[in-house]
Amino acid sequence: MPVKGYEVDLRETVRLIKLRIDEQVLRNQNLLERVIEKQISADFRNAERQINKYIKKFQDEFDRLLKERESREAEKEQILATLEAYKVNLNEYLRELTAIRASLDSWKPVQVVR
């Protein structure tokens, strides 16, 4: 005897349940993909910041070493100029000393050989 009122179609119920599960899985999969994409993007931004930080650090160190080298080159030039001036003065003193020695030598008494 047919049941009056409501008939339950189990196949249709199962199909609808599967459809809803598939929809939920798809939504969760899309959500998971977006979360993963955001995390990957954040990780790449963080890695890029770290790389840029290291590049800046090494660039600053390179610039410091370059300035130090330039400073030493300038000091070297100053030292060489100072040494050259001392050399000129020393040569002048040696000429004066040679002249004084010649003058003193001319004052020595002459020994008479007998």
Secondary structure, DSSP 8 states (H G I E B T S, - for coil): ---SS----HHHHHHHHHHHHHHHHHHHHHHHHHHHHHHHHHHHHHHHHHHHHHHHHHHHHHHHHHHHHHHHHHHHHHHHHHHHHHHHHHHHHHHHHHHHHHHHHHTS------
